[in-house]
Amino acid sequence: MLPERLRYVAIEGPIGAGKTSLAHALAERLHARLVLEEPEANPFLPRFYRDPERYALATQLFFLTHRVNQLSALMQQNLFNGRVVADFILDKDQLFAELTLTAEELALYRDLYGHVKPRAPAPDLVIYLQAGPDTLMERVKRRGIGYETDLSLDYLRRLADAYSGFFHHYNAAPVLIVNSDHLNFVDARADLDLLLSQVAEMRGSRAFFNLGA
């Protein structure tokens, strides 16, 4: 189990890293409230994957307002008094903006971000899942979501690099960096047990967990 002080745990990582699967498994194990970013709710996302330049801004603004509304609802309902597991942090929203938007669009996005960002508490812990581009691509193909078939290996590589750069500088919350290439939190109970033990043993604000093949 997790230490009692870890009431708000967020899981992050690029598409295919396994963050939503881990969030489900962790929330079930901890009897926690599960908060998901719900990419399927974004009507612009399939169009973005087909035509990124045209739909990047609309896709990004939808995600921003949706995530802000989710965090605001949690604060209004005082649900942070219970244990919460989420598969996103709002701060990473800017990572995608910088990756996909033009300079003019990014300036507009940043202005809006500054106006709508809620004063939500930082997570007590962020679990950042890493995986190699080939692993990400294999997992994306395996889950077979139609609009994700347009994703390229180059995009996944750039996304993984962007996440690495983001978390290199991230200091808003403690971070456990996990190489998920050889972990299966859904089908292998032992993998989830091992992760929980790594969390329980954390003593500083940053730790690394890498299970070899």
N, CA, C and O of each residue as an XYZ file, in Angstrom:
852
protein
N       0.841     -1.198      0.000
C       0.000      0.000      0.000
C       0.875      1.247      0.000
O       2.069      1.193      0.294
N       0.245      2.373     -0.339
C       0.982      3.629     -0.355
C       0.972      4.272      1.021
O       0.043      4.060      1.800
N       2.007      5.060      1.326
C       1.968      5.829      2.571
C       0.724      6.715      2.629
O       0.269      7.208      1.597
N       0.178      6.919      3.812
C      -1.063      7.674      3.974
C      -0.943      9.098      3.456
O      -1.933      9.684      3.019
N       0.268      9.662      3.499
C       0.448     11.055      3.074
C       0.245     11.232      1.573
O       0.045     12.357      1.115
N       0.289     10.169      0.809
C       0.116     10.264     -0.637
C      -1.374     10.154     -0.960
O      -1.884      9.071     -1.245
N      -2.061     11.301     -0.909
C      -3.498     11.328     -1.124
C      -3.866     11.611     -2.572
O      -4.949     11.234     -3.020
N      -2.989     12.263     -3.299
C      -3.258     12.648     -4.688
C      -2.076     12.191     -5.537
O      -0.994     12.777     -5.489
N      -2.303     11.142     -6.309
C      -1.253     10.540     -7.131
C      -1.628     10.725     -8.599
O      -2.729     10.371     -9.020
N      -0.707     11.278     -9.360
C      -0.929     11.465    -10.794
C       0.056     10.605    -11.575
O       1.210     10.443    -11.178
N      -0.410     10.066    -12.674
C       0.428      9.222    -13.530
C       0.540      9.913    -14.885
O      -0.453     10.360    -15.458
N       1.762      9.989    -15.377
C       1.997     10.686    -16.637
C       2.902      9.873    -17.548
O       3.555      8.921    -17.120
N       2.924     10.271    -18.810
C       3.775      9.610    -19.778
C       3.183      9.743    -21.160
O       2.002     10.067    -21.289
N       3.963      9.505    -22.199
C       3.469      9.622    -23.572
C       2.450      8.548    -23.899
O       2.328      7.553    -23.184
N       1.724      8.755    -24.977
C       0.731      7.804    -25.425
C       1.386      6.432    -25.621
O       2.420      6.323    -26.281
N       0.787      5.397    -25.052
C       1.333      4.048    -25.138
C       2.214      3.649    -23.974
O       2.636      2.496    -23.891
N       2.506      4.582    -23.064
C       3.371      4.250    -21.923
C       2.653      3.411    -20.879
O       3.292      2.715    -20.091
N       1.316      3.474    -20.871
C       0.545      2.666    -19.925
C      -0.041      3.441    -18.767
O      -0.425      2.846    -17.759
N      -0.119      4.770    -18.889
C      -0.552      5.563    -17.735
C      -2.012      5.316    -17.346
O      -2.328      5.246    -16.159
N      -2.905      5.184    -18.333
C      -4.312      4.968    -17.997
C      -4.525      3.573    -17.423
O      -5.311      3.401    -16.491
N      -3.838      2.581    -17.967
C      -3.936      1.224    -17.420
C      -3.448      1.185    -15.981
O      -4.067      0.548    -15.129
N      -2.337      1.867    -15.709
C      -1.819      1.910    -14.344
C      -2.773      2.670    -13.435
O      -2.982      2.275    -12.288
N      -3.352      3.754    -13.934
C      -4.281      4.533    -13.110
C      -5.475      3.674    -12.689
O      -5.891      3.714    -11.532
N      -6.020      2.903    -13.619
C      -7.134      2.008    -13.281
C      -6.708      0.985    -12.226
O      -7.413      0.777    -11.239
N      -5.558      0.350    -12.436
C      -5.098     -0.684    -11.510
C      -4.811     -0.102    -10.132
O      -5.139     -0.709     -9.113
N      -4.198      1.074    -10.107
C      -3.834      1.688     -8.835
C      -5.074      2.164     -8.076
O      -5.174      1.980     -6.863
N      -6.006      2.769     -8.790
C      -7.230      3.238     -8.139
C      -8.020      2.071     -7.557
O      -8.577      2.172     -6.464
N      -8.064      0.957     -8.298
C      -8.772     -0.221     -7.787
C      -8.092     -0.780     -6.549
O      -8.756     -1.144     -5.578
N      -6.780     -0.847     -6.585
C      -6.044     -1.396     -5.439
C      -6.202     -0.513     -4.200
O      -6.309     -1.016     -3.082
N      -6.217      0.824     -4.411
C      -6.234      1.762     -3.282
C      -7.634      2.222     -2.915
O      -7.803      2.999     -1.975
N      -8.654      1.746     -3.653
C     -10.033      2.201     -3.451
C     -10.103      3.726     -3.539
O     -10.709      4.390     -2.699
N      -9.463      4.256     -4.582
C      -9.348      5.699     -4.766
C     -10.289      6.205     -5.843
O     -10.745      5.438     -6.691
N     -10.575      7.485     -5.808
C     -11.341      8.129     -6.877
C     -10.439      8.207     -8.109
O      -9.293      8.650     -8.020
N     -10.964      7.772     -9.267
C     -10.203      7.757    -10.509
C     -10.620      8.934    -11.375
O     -11.806      9.127    -11.642
N      -9.638      9.724    -11.815
C      -9.892     10.871    -12.682
C      -9.067     10.687    -13.952
O      -7.838     10.659    -13.900
N      -9.753     10.560    -15.104
C      -9.094     10.298    -16.373
C      -9.235     11.489    -17.307
O     -10.236     12.205    -17.261
N      -8.232     11.702    -18.159
C      -8.282     12.851    -19.055
C      -9.212     12.640    -20.247
O      -9.552     13.613    -20.920
N      -9.632     11.428    -20.530
C     -10.677     11.119    -21.499
C     -10.402     11.697    -22.886
O     -11.163     12.545    -23.351
N      -9.346     11.266    -23.554
C      -9.059     11.803    -24.888
C     -10.160     11.537    -25.892
O     -10.324     12.292    -26.850
N     -10.927     10.456    -25.681
C     -12.011     10.141    -26.612
C     -13.115     11.195    -26.587
O     -13.937     11.243    -27.502
N     -13.146     12.045    -25.549
C     -14.150     13.106    -25.471
C     -13.790     14.310    -26.337
O     -14.625     15.189    -26.553
N     -12.559     14.359    -26.832
C     -12.113     15.496    -27.636
C     -12.502     15.273    -29.093
O     -11.929     14.405    -29.752
N     -13.468     16.042    -29.612
C     -13.927     15.801    -30.982
C     -12.895     16.184    -32.044
O     -13.019     15.785    -33.202
N     -11.875     16.960    -31.651
C     -10.873     17.405    -32.615
C      -9.697     16.442    -32.741
O      -8.917     16.541    -33.688
N      -9.560     15.503    -31.788
C      -8.370     14.665    -31.759
C      -8.214     13.798    -33.008
O      -7.118     13.761    -33.567
N      -9.257     13.093    -33.478
C      -9.072     12.309    -34.707
C      -8.652     13.173    -35.887
O      -7.838     12.752    -36.708
N      -9.206     14.384    -35.976
C      -8.840     15.281    -37.070
C      -7.415     15.798    -36.920
O      -6.727     16.035    -37.913
N      -6.972     15.973    -35.663
C      -5.600     16.410    -35.437
C      -4.605     15.381    -35.943
O      -3.601     15.745    -36.556
N      -4.863     14.102    -35.698
C      -3.939     13.067    -36.144
C      -3.871     12.993    -37.672
O      -2.843     12.605    -38.226
N      -4.963     13.362    -38.355
C      -4.956     13.368    -39.814
C      -4.350     14.653    -40.387
O      -3.690     14.623    -41.425
N      -4.579     15.783    -39.703
C      -4.133     17.085    -40.214
C      -3.673     17.951    -39.044
O      -4.397     18.853    -38.623
N      -2.468     17.686    -38.512
C      -2.011     18.357    -37.287
C      -1.975     19.881    -37.396
O      -2.384     20.569    -36.461
N      -1.503     20.410    -38.495
C      -1.360     21.857    -38.607
C      -2.712     22.564    -38.502
O      -2.809     23.634    -37.900
N      -3.737     21.980    -39.075
C      -5.052     22.623    -39.090
C      -5.767     22.529    -37.754
O      -6.452     23.469    -37.350
N      -5.618     21.411    -37.068
C      -6.447     21.164    -35.891
C      -5.685     21.189    -34.562
O      -6.266     20.872    -33.524
N      -4.421     21.552    -34.570
C      -3.634     21.525    -33.335
C      -4.204     22.473    -32.277
O      -4.347     22.091    -31.115
N      -4.527     23.695    -32.671
C      -4.992     24.676    -31.685
C      -6.332     24.273    -31.094
O      -6.511     24.330    -29.877
N      -7.280     23.865    -31.937
C      -8.589     23.454    -31.430
C      -8.461     22.256    -30.490
O      -9.113     22.201    -29.447
N      -7.616     21.302    -30.869
C      -7.398     20.117    -30.028
C      -6.829     20.518    -28.683
O      -7.269     20.028    -27.642
N      -5.846     21.414    -28.703
C      -5.177     21.821    -27.477
C      -6.101     22.603    -26.554
O      -6.094     22.393    -25.341
N      -6.897     23.506    -27.124
C      -7.792     24.314    -26.294
C      -8.897     23.461    -25.685
O      -9.311     23.708    -24.553
N      -9.382     22.456    -26.419
C     -10.377     21.560    -25.832
C      -9.788     20.820    -24.638
O     -10.410     20.753    -23.578
N      -8.586     20.262    -24.809
C      -7.959     19.548    -23.702
C      -7.744     20.474    -22.503
O      -7.978     20.078    -21.362
N      -7.303     21.698    -22.760
C      -7.059     22.630    -21.668
C      -8.329     22.886    -20.869
O      -8.323     22.759    -19.644
N      -9.420     23.247    -21.546
C     -10.656     23.557    -20.825
C     -11.226     22.312    -20.145
O     -11.772     22.400    -19.045
N     -11.101     21.164    -20.790
C     -11.621     19.926    -20.195
C     -10.869     19.578    -18.917
O     -11.486     19.234    -17.909
N      -9.550     19.665    -18.952
C      -8.751     19.332    -17.769
C      -8.961     20.342    -16.653
O      -9.027     19.968    -15.482
N      -9.067     21.609    -17.001
C      -9.338     22.640    -16.001
C     -10.681     22.369    -15.328
O     -10.792     22.470    -14.106
N     -11.698     22.028    -16.113
C     -13.019     21.737    -15.544
C     -12.970     20.527    -14.611
O     -13.632     20.516    -13.574
N     -12.189     19.513    -14.976
C     -12.086     18.329    -14.121
C     -11.462     18.670    -12.770
O     -11.968     18.257    -11.726
N     -10.359     19.427    -12.791
C      -9.691     19.788    -11.545
C     -10.546     20.746    -10.717
O     -10.575     20.649     -9.490
N     -11.234     21.660    -11.373
C     -12.102     22.592    -10.649
C     -13.232     21.846     -9.959
O     -13.597     22.178     -8.832
N     -13.794     20.830    -10.635
C     -14.864     20.039    -10.025
C     -14.358     19.293     -8.794
O     -15.064     19.203     -7.789
N     -13.156     18.767     -8.866
C     -12.582     18.072     -7.708
C     -12.439     19.011     -6.523
O     -12.736     18.643     -5.387
N     -11.983     20.221     -6.796
C     -11.797     21.183     -5.714
C     -13.133     21.595     -5.107
O     -13.247     21.702     -3.886
N     -14.150     21.828     -5.944
C     -15.453     22.256     -5.457
C     -16.121     21.171     -4.623
O     -16.819     21.463     -3.652
N     -15.899     19.907     -5.012
C     -16.511     18.799     -4.275
C     -15.654     18.356     -3.097
O     -16.018     17.432     -2.370
N     -14.527     19.011     -2.911
C     -13.643     18.705     -1.784
C     -13.147     17.267     -1.817
O     -12.890     16.664     -0.775
N     -13.013     16.717     -3.037
C     -12.640     15.308     -3.157
C     -11.160     15.072     -2.897
O     -10.734     13.926     -2.755
N     -10.366     16.147     -2.832
C      -8.970     15.947     -2.512
C      -8.787     15.530     -1.053
O      -7.677     15.183     -0.648
N      -9.862     15.559     -0.258
C      -9.772     15.034      1.106
C      -9.731     13.512      1.097
O      -9.267     12.904      2.062
N     -10.209     12.888      0.026
C     -10.071     11.451     -0.153
C      -8.847     11.179     -1.008
O      -8.112     12.101     -1.362
N      -8.630      9.929     -1.336
C      -7.491      9.579     -2.188
C      -7.921      9.645     -3.647
O      -8.973      9.124     -4.019
N      -7.102     10.286     -4.464
C      -7.393     10.489     -5.880
C      -6.230      9.960     -6.708
O      -5.067     10.207     -6.389
N      -6.551      9.230     -7.773
C      -5.563      8.806     -8.760
C      -5.991      9.375    -10.105
O      -7.115      9.147    -10.552
N      -5.093     10.118    -10.751
C      -5.382     10.727    -12.048
C      -4.347     10.279    -13.070
O      -3.213      9.948    -12.723
N      -4.758     10.272    -14.348
C      -3.802      9.889    -15.390
C      -3.296     11.103    -16.177
O      -2.936     10.993    -17.349
N      -3.278     12.258    -15.511
C      -2.718     13.462    -16.126
C      -2.390     14.486    -15.055
O      -2.921     14.435    -13.946
N      -1.510     15.415    -15.400
C      -1.311     16.633    -14.627
C      -1.526     17.803    -15.583
O      -1.177     17.719    -16.760
N      -2.088     18.869    -15.087
C      -2.390     20.006    -15.949
C      -1.120     20.649    -16.498
O      -1.120     21.148    -17.624
N      -0.050     20.644    -15.726
C       1.192     21.301    -16.149
C       1.708     20.741    -17.477
O       2.321     21.471    -18.256
N       1.468     19.460    -17.740
C       1.992     18.870    -18.971
C       1.247     19.350    -20.213
O       1.683     19.104    -21.337
N       0.113     20.040    -20.005
C      -0.649     20.539    -21.136
C       0.218     21.425    -22.032
O       0.082     21.426    -23.255
N       1.105     22.172    -21.395
C       1.958     23.073    -22.162
C       2.996     22.308    -22.985
O       3.484     22.820    -23.993
N       3.328     21.119    -22.573
C       4.257     20.277    -23.337
C       3.706     20.034    -24.734
O       4.427     20.192    -25.720
N       2.436     19.651    -24.829
C       1.832     19.390    -26.124
C       1.664     20.670    -26.924
O       1.806     20.672    -28.147
N       1.361     21.762    -26.225
C       1.217     23.037    -26.920
C       2.527     23.423    -27.603
O       2.533     23.840    -28.761
N       3.616     23.284    -26.890
C       4.921     23.642    -27.451
C       5.322     22.708    -28.586
O       6.060     23.100    -29.490
N       4.837     21.481    -28.535
C       5.196     20.487    -29.545
C       4.405     20.667    -30.839
O       4.910     20.360    -31.919
N       3.170     21.161    -30.741
C       2.274     21.128    -31.897
C       1.860     22.488    -32.442
O       1.454     22.567    -33.602
N       1.943     23.557    -31.665
C       1.398     24.845    -32.081
C       2.441     25.724    -32.765
O       3.640     25.599    -32.518
N       1.957     26.620    -33.633
C       2.830     27.637    -34.206
C       3.147     28.681    -33.132
O       2.541     28.674    -32.061
N       4.086     29.566    -33.414
C       4.484     30.584    -32.437
C       3.296     31.480    -32.064
O       3.114     31.813    -30.893
N       2.495     31.864    -33.051
C       1.348     32.729    -32.784
C       0.287     31.991    -31.973
O      -0.295     32.553    -31.045
N       0.038     30.737    -32.327
C      -0.939     29.941    -31.584
C      -0.465     29.692    -30.159
O      -1.263     29.721    -29.221
N       0.825     29.449    -29.996
C       1.367     29.192    -28.664
C       1.229     30.415    -27.769
O       0.943     30.282    -26.579
N       1.429     31.599    -28.325
C       1.268     32.830    -27.547
C      -0.176     32.983    -27.080
O      -0.427     33.363    -25.936
N      -1.131     32.685    -27.973
C      -2.545     32.744    -27.601
C      -2.864     31.715    -26.536
O      -3.552     32.013    -25.560
N      -2.360     30.493    -26.725
C      -2.603     29.424    -25.759
C      -2.077     29.810    -24.376
O      -2.774     29.635    -23.376
N      -0.862     30.330    -24.318
C      -0.259     30.680    -23.029
C      -1.044     31.772    -22.327
O      -1.175     31.758    -21.103
N      -1.566     32.715    -23.091
C      -2.376     33.770    -22.496
C      -3.641     33.181    -21.877
O      -4.010     33.539    -20.758
N      -4.302     32.286    -22.596
C      -5.509     31.650    -22.072
C      -5.192     30.756    -20.872
O      -5.945     30.720    -19.899
N      -4.083     30.045    -20.951
C      -3.681     29.157    -19.860
C      -3.524     29.954    -18.558
O      -3.962     29.518    -17.493
N      -2.901     31.110    -18.661
C      -2.708     31.938    -17.472
C      -4.006     32.419    -16.865
O      -4.073     32.657    -15.659
N      -5.050     32.569    -17.683
C      -6.329     33.055    -17.187
C      -7.200     31.949    -16.598
O      -7.978     32.204    -15.678
N      -7.083     30.733    -17.111
C      -8.024     29.684    -16.701
C      -7.424     28.647    -15.753
O      -8.171     27.857    -15.176
N      -6.122     28.622    -15.574
C      -5.516     27.597    -14.723
C      -6.042     27.710    -13.293
O      -5.921     28.768    -12.676
N      -6.625     26.630    -12.755
C      -7.154     26.692    -11.391
C      -6.033     26.604    -10.367
O      -4.929     26.155    -10.677
N      -6.318     27.028     -9.168
C      -5.339     26.928     -8.078
C      -5.460     25.576     -7.402
O      -5.701     25.479     -6.198
N      -5.289     24.553     -8.189
C      -5.398     23.188     -7.676
C      -4.113     22.791     -6.966
O      -3.035     23.241     -7.356
N      -4.199     21.965     -5.937
C      -2.984     21.502     -5.267
C      -2.150     20.632     -6.185
O      -2.680     19.921     -7.038
N      -0.845     20.696     -6.001
C       0.046     19.820     -6.758
C      -0.129     18.385     -6.268
O      -0.485     18.175     -5.108
N       0.114     17.397     -7.122
C       0.037     16.005     -6.658
C       1.032     15.745     -5.530
O       2.080     16.387     -5.453
N       0.701     14.816     -4.676
C       1.654     14.373     -3.662
C       2.745     13.516     -4.288
O       3.840     13.394     -3.739
N       2.442     12.920     -5.447
C       3.417     12.121     -6.179
C       2.997     12.050     -7.641
O       1.818     11.877     -7.951
N       3.969     12.186     -8.535
C       3.756     11.939     -9.957
C       4.569     10.700    -10.341
O       5.775     10.640    -10.105
N       3.901      9.729    -10.928
C       4.580      8.548    -11.471
C       4.707      8.774    -12.973
O       3.711      8.762    -13.696
N       5.919      8.976    -13.428
C       6.175      9.267    -14.839
C       6.642      7.997    -15.522
O       7.718      7.481    -15.223
N       5.827      7.490    -16.445
C       6.133      6.252    -17.154
C       6.877      6.569    -18.451
O       6.380      7.306    -19.302
N       8.062      6.007    -18.585
C       8.833      6.117    -19.811
C       8.727      4.803    -20.591
O       8.472      3.744    -20.018
N       8.929      4.896    -21.908
C       9.044      3.702    -22.744
C       9.694      4.125    -24.050
O       9.556      5.273    -24.472
N      10.401      3.203    -24.690
C      11.040      3.498    -25.952
C      10.005      3.686    -27.059
O       8.901      3.150    -26.965
N      10.345      4.441    -28.106
C       9.398      4.684    -29.208
C       8.846      3.403    -29.825
O       7.668      3.348    -30.176
N       9.677      2.378    -29.960
C       9.193      1.120    -30.539
C       8.148      0.466    -29.636
O       7.162     -0.090    -30.120
N       8.367      0.534    -28.335
C       7.381      0.006    -27.391
C       6.088      0.799    -27.460
O       4.999      0.224    -27.457
N       6.205      2.115    -27.523
C       5.015      2.960    -27.620
C       4.220      2.622    -28.872
O       2.997      2.489    -28.817
N       4.906      2.481    -30.000
C       4.227      2.173    -31.248
C       3.540      0.815    -31.196
O       2.410      0.669    -31.663
N       4.215     -0.172    -30.635
C       3.635     -1.518    -30.538
C       2.371     -1.502    -29.691
O       1.387     -2.158    -30.035
N       2.386     -0.766    -28.596
C       1.221     -0.711    -27.722
C       0.075      0.060    -28.373
O      -1.088     -0.322    -28.241
N       0.403      1.141    -29.073
C      -0.634      1.900    -29.775
C      -1.326      1.017    -30.806
O      -2.553      1.020    -30.906
N      -0.541      0.259    -31.576
C      -1.124     -0.622    -32.583
C      -1.949     -1.727    -31.937
O      -2.994     -2.111    -32.461
N      -1.485     -2.240    -30.800
C      -2.181     -3.353    -30.145
C      -3.568     -2.945    -29.663
O      -4.502     -3.745    -29.720
N      -3.713     -1.715    -29.191
C      -5.029     -1.330    -28.680
C      -5.996     -0.954    -29.789
O      -7.204     -0.908    -29.553
N      -5.509     -0.687    -30.983
C      -6.351     -0.631    -32.167
C      -7.384      0.471    -32.202
O      -8.476      0.263    -32.730
N      -7.080      1.642    -31.655
C      -7.988      2.785    -31.755
C      -7.798      3.413    -33.126
O      -6.690      3.801    -33.497
N      -8.904      3.510    -33.880
C      -8.821      3.864    -35.289
C      -8.032      5.120    -35.592
O      -7.159      5.106    -36.459
N      -8.328      6.228    -34.880
C      -7.678      7.496    -35.227
C      -6.204      7.528    -34.839
O      -5.473      8.424    -35.260
N      -5.758      6.549    -34.034
C      -4.339      6.520    -33.669
C      -3.472      5.834    -34.724
O      -2.245      5.841    -34.624
N      -4.110      5.243    -35.734
C      -3.323      4.542    -36.756
C      -2.473      5.495    -37.579
O      -1.529      5.062    -38.241
N      -2.792      6.800    -37.551
C      -2.011      7.779    -38.301
C      -0.760      8.234    -37.554
O       0.051      8.978    -38.108
N      -0.593      7.802    -36.316
C       0.589      8.200    -35.553
C       1.843      7.598    -36.176
O       1.858      6.427    -36.554
N       2.890      8.408    -36.278
C       4.153      7.929    -36.840
C       5.153      7.655    -35.730
O       5.041      8.185    -34.624
N       6.131      6.819    -36.045
C       7.188      6.539    -35.082
C       7.968      7.809    -34.762
O       8.409      7.994    -33.628
N       8.140      8.681    -35.745
C       8.853      9.943    -35.517
C       8.099     10.815    -34.518
O       8.715     11.427    -33.645
N       6.764     10.876    -34.637
C       5.978     11.671    -33.688
C       6.125     11.108    -32.278
O       6.306     11.864    -31.324
N       6.048      9.791    -32.140
C       6.179      9.175    -30.824
C       7.573      9.410    -30.250
O       7.727      9.589    -29.042
N       8.576      9.409    -31.105
C       9.938      9.683    -30.641
C      10.053     11.124    -30.135
O      10.633     11.376    -29.079
N       9.494     12.059    -30.897
C       9.546     13.463    -30.476
C       8.742     13.682    -29.200
O       9.133     14.471    -28.340
N       7.620     12.981    -29.082
C       6.798     13.096    -27.884
C       7.532     12.547    -26.660
O       7.518     13.167    -25.597
N       8.168     11.394    -26.807
C       8.929     10.815    -25.695
C      10.063     11.747    -25.278
O      10.318     11.917    -24.085
N      10.745     12.350    -26.250
C      11.817     13.299    -25.939
C      11.271     14.532    -25.221
O      11.897     15.047    -24.295
N      10.091     15.002    -25.659
C       9.495     16.170    -25.024
C       9.136     15.881    -23.569
O       9.328     16.731    -22.699
N       8.617     14.687    -23.305
C       8.316     14.298    -21.926
C       9.586     14.239    -21.084
O       9.598     14.687    -19.937
N      10.649     13.688    -21.654
C      11.914     13.611    -20.908
C      12.408     15.003    -20.544
O      12.839     15.243    -19.416
N      12.342     15.924    -21.509
C      12.762     17.291    -21.233
C      11.881     17.964    -20.198
O      12.372     18.688    -19.333
N      10.572     17.723    -20.286
C       9.640     18.330    -19.337
C       9.935     17.873    -17.913
O      10.031     18.691    -16.998
N      10.076     16.567    -17.732
C      10.282     16.066    -16.373
C      11.709     16.263    -15.877
O      11.965     16.134    -14.680
N      12.630     16.569    -16.765
C      13.974     16.932    -16.309
C      13.926     18.209    -15.477
O      14.705     18.378    -14.538
N      13.006     19.108    -15.828
C      12.905     20.398    -15.130
C      11.733     20.453    -14.153
O      11.632     21.408    -13.384
N      10.853     19.467    -14.161
C       9.655     19.520    -13.323
C      10.016     19.364    -11.853
O      10.715     18.424    -11.474
N       9.532     20.297    -11.018
C       9.818     20.212     -9.579
C       8.616     20.589     -8.725
O       8.767     20.909     -7.546
N       7.421     20.555     -9.314
C       6.226     20.937     -8.563
C       5.774     19.845     -7.605
O       4.996     20.109     -6.689
N       6.255     18.619     -7.806
C       5.858     17.493     -6.955
C       6.944     16.426     -7.015
O       7.729     16.405     -7.963
N       7.006     15.544     -6.027
C       7.932     14.405     -6.111
C       7.609     13.550     -7.329
O       6.447     13.415     -7.711
N       8.643     12.975     -7.937
C       8.463     12.204     -9.162
C       9.168     10.854     -9.034
O      10.339     10.784     -8.659
N       8.442      9.794     -9.347
C       9.042      8.471     -9.520
C       9.067      8.196    -11.020
O       8.016      8.082    -11.651
N      10.265      8.089    -11.589
C      10.438      7.857    -13.019
C      10.562      6.354    -13.235
O      11.461      5.713    -12.690
N       9.656      5.797    -14.033
C       9.552      4.346    -14.204
C       9.731      3.990    -15.675
O       9.015      4.501    -16.535
N      10.686      3.114    -15.959
C      10.804      2.553    -17.297
C       9.777      1.431    -17.410
O       9.888      0.401    -16.744
N       8.768      1.647    -18.267
C       7.657      0.689    -18.339
C       7.804     -0.314    -19.470
O       6.865     -1.055    -19.760
N       8.971     -0.353    -20.119
C       9.156     -1.256    -21.261
C       8.838     -2.704    -20.914
O       8.279     -3.432    -21.735
N       9.190     -3.126    -19.698
C       9.047     -4.536    -19.322
C       8.090     -4.722    -18.144
O       8.221     -5.670    -17.370
N       7.127     -3.807    -18.018
C       6.159     -3.887    -16.930
C       4.748     -3.993    -17.494
O       4.430     -3.385    -18.516
N       3.910     -4.769    -16.821
C       2.517     -4.934    -17.223
C       1.662     -4.837    -15.966
O       1.489     -5.820    -15.245
N       1.131     -3.652    -15.710
C       0.420     -3.423    -14.460
C      -1.000     -3.986    -14.480
O      -1.637     -4.083    -13.431
N      -1.499     -4.354    -15.649
C      -2.850     -4.895    -15.760
C      -2.867     -6.396    -15.525
O      -3.676     -6.895    -14.742
N      -1.980     -7.118    -16.197
C      -2.008     -8.583    -16.163
C      -1.032     -9.193    -15.160
O      -1.147    -10.373    -14.829
N      -0.081     -8.412    -14.677
C       0.935     -8.950    -13.761
C       0.815     -8.258    -12.403
O       1.326     -7.156    -12.204
N       0.137     -8.918    -11.488
C      -0.037     -8.348    -10.150
C       1.313     -8.053     -9.492
O       1.454     -7.078     -8.753
N       2.302     -8.909     -9.772
C       3.624     -8.730     -9.160
C       4.250     -7.418     -9.593
O       4.963     -6.791     -8.809
N       3.998     -6.983    -10.835
C       4.556     -5.709    -11.307
C       3.968     -4.544    -10.521
O       4.688     -3.619    -10.147
N       2.658     -4.586    -10.270
C       2.034     -3.519     -9.478
C       2.536     -3.539     -8.048
O       2.780     -2.485     -7.462
N       2.694     -4.735     -7.474
C       3.245     -4.841     -6.121
C       4.653     -4.252     -6.062
O       5.010     -3.557     -5.111
N       5.445     -4.541     -7.094
C       6.813     -4.040     -7.130
C       6.830     -2.523     -7.218
O       7.634     -1.869     -6.554
N       5.945     -1.960     -8.035
C       5.871     -0.500     -8.142
C       5.479      0.134     -6.813
O       6.077      1.127     -6.399
N       4.480     -0.431     -6.147
C       4.048      0.109     -4.860
C       5.165      0.052     -3.831
O       5.286      0.947     -2.995
N       5.974     -0.985     -3.884
C       7.102     -1.075     -2.948
C       8.137      0.008     -3.247
O       8.750      0.556     -2.331
N       8.331      0.313     -4.528
C       9.254      1.386     -4.898
C       8.753      2.733     -4.390
O       9.538      3.554     -3.915
N       7.450      2.959     -4.491
C       6.872      4.205     -3.985
C       7.059      4.306     -2.479
O       7.451      5.352     -1.962
N       6.779      3.221     -1.782
C       6.880      3.228     -0.320
C       8.303      3.483      0.152
O       8.517      4.014      1.242
N       9.279      3.103     -0.673
C      10.682      3.264     -0.283
C      11.268      4.614     -0.682
O      12.414      4.908     -0.342
N      10.507      5.442     -1.395
C      11.021      6.756     -1.789
C      11.322      7.606     -0.561
O      10.519      7.683      0.369
N      12.470      8.233     -0.572
C      12.855      9.103      0.534
C      13.087     10.551      0.092
O      12.952     11.471      0.898
N      13.432     10.758     -1.170
C      13.650     12.104     -1.654
C      12.528     12.538     -2.588
O      11.462     11.924     -2.629
N      12.784     13.600     -3.332
C      11.764     14.135     -4.237
C      11.833     13.515     -5.629
O      11.000     13.825     -6.481
N      12.820     12.638     -5.876
C      12.942     12.038     -7.187
C      13.605     10.653     -7.046
O      14.598     10.480     -6.339
N      13.010      9.684     -7.748
C      13.559      8.337     -7.710
C      13.351      7.695     -9.077
O      12.531      8.148     -9.875
N      14.116      6.625     -9.332
C      14.074      5.947    -10.623
C      13.835      4.456    -10.389
O      14.338      3.868     -9.432
N      13.055      3.869    -11.287
C      12.765      2.438    -11.215
C      12.866      1.874    -12.620
O      12.122      2.279    -13.515
N      13.785      0.939    -12.813
C      14.009      0.351    -14.129
C      14.133     -1.155    -13.969
O      15.125     -1.646    -13.431
N      13.132     -1.887    -14.433
C      13.143     -3.347    -14.378
C      13.681     -3.872    -15.695
O      13.104     -3.601    -16.748
N      14.783     -4.621    -15.657
C      15.381     -5.138    -16.870
C      14.508     -6.182    -17.540
O      13.522     -6.652    -16.972
N      14.888     -6.534    -18.750
C      14.111     -7.525    -19.500
C      14.155     -8.870    -18.801
O      13.559     -9.834    -19.280
